[in-house]
Amino acid sequence: MTQISTEPHTVTDDGSPAGVPGAAGWLDRYFLISARGSTVAREVRGGLTTFMAMAYILLLNPLLLSGADVQGNKLSQAGLITATALAAAVSTLLMGFVGKVPLALAAGLSVSGVLATQVAPHMTWPQAMGMCVIYGTVIVLLVVSGLREVIMNAIPLPLKHGITIGIGLFIALIGLVNAGFVGKGVSAPVTLGSGGQLSGWPVLIFSVTLLLIFMLQARNTPGAILIGIVTGTVIAMIVNAAAGLDSKVWGLTVPELPSKVVSAPDFGLFGHVEFGGWGQVGAMTVGMIVFTLVLAGFFDAMATIIGVGTEAKLADARGRMPGLSKALFIDGAGGAIGGLSGASGQTVFIESATGVGEGARTGLSSVVTGLLFAAGLFFTPLAQIVPGQVAAAALVVIGAMMMGNARHVDWADRSIAIPVFLTVALMPFTYSITAGVGAGVIAYTAIKTAQGKFREPGLFMWILTGVFTVYFALHPIESWLGVK
């Protein structure tokens, strides 16, 4: 990784770096490029690398959301691609210009997973986007009020790692199912492929793409996910043309050259936000969904910001980083930005670390990444040629990357291992992030009580335990009260 220079920088009488005239001098002063031991060239390279590592989100988020059953209807993939690119561009540019740190934002797959599986089937898309605005506003208020410190200290660190691991497995399962590698069995809930065996070119191409990405990552190849998706798409196009496959085998997208490369953005989902009208869902369910979205967006962002900041040598020994409060504020605002755009809540991506590895130290790299996302608004036809089976491979890869948090869990301590296990296992097995979080919280407080340490979890964890207990017992409680 590029080392930060500690040599003093020569400056002119007006305070700008010597030998850095005009626009370059303004960039240096505004983004503190020389002060952080970087150069404009490094920041541009870092921003490009981050975009290459993150560009898959322009494909995966629409893939994840276009499959959602929104009250019997499917969302437009072109509209979702535009919304995803727009929200990523706006939030990342804000992080660059205001936060001035090398962090890029885009649609959080964990948030999109909740929206696609738990929210969309029960309400309209504008109502779902209203929830994104609400959860983003809640995170902003938590940051402004300082309550993030209370919340971060209340939930045990191992349980936070368990939540990340569980979300990773959940995302991986979604990818495997979307690719047709895992399907419903006759004698078992799930099985290999269809009827216990893999069949068809799309599944084979998914497998090749997945292995290729893993191989590239093992070689520390920058942009491994994007390279894998592009390569898998090219292979799919060749196979589709040579074998003359029926377009139906590919599902939503067919790997064929489009009639045009550039098109006008589809802003059909922009600005359609509704608050209320959730009566058919129930106040308790709405509250739990918002809580899950806050949990999925807030804690991942905190860990990612500190982690990338430390990698960039911007954080001190206590984890304090310049612009941390602004970065957290913008990340929270990303939830509202994503909701207004119609793309799901935005969050800081761990792939920002790839740009840091290329030398990025300032917000200029985020500006470069944001501008590249903005350019993606006009290349929707190119994104639509990527078959879902190829894009699904990246979901599995991201799930594998999130499994790395398992190394932080003390599996020998049963009071920690059991709640983490339940959190991790129940997310994919129940297809519900909320169920996994709830089971982990209840198990943690119950085990501590059994050990005679009922005070250790703290008041906030006990409040959460009560909320989740009601959530799990909601149906029998409603039956007992005669609520229909």
Secondary structure by P-SEA (a helix, b strand, c coil): cbbbbccbbbbcccccccccccaaaaaaaaaccccccccaaaaaaaaaaaaaaccccccaaaaaaaacccccccccaaaaaaaaaaaaaaaaaaaaacccccccccccaaaaaaaaccccccccaaaaaaaaaaaaaaaaaaaaacaaaaaaaaccaaaaaaaaaaaaaaaaaaaaaaaccbbbbcccccccccccccccaaaaaaaaaaaaaaaaaaacccaaaaaaaaaaaaaaaaaaaaacccccccccccccccccccccccccccccccccccccccaaaaaaaaaaaaaaccaaaaaaaaaaaaaaccccccccccaaaaaaaaaaaaaaaaaaacccbbbbbccaaaaaaaccccaaaaaaaaaaaaaaccaaaaaaaccaaaaaaaaaaaaaaaccccccccccccccaaaaaaaaaaacccccaaaaaaaaaaaaaaaaaaacccccccaaaaaaaaaaaaaaaaaaaaaaaccc
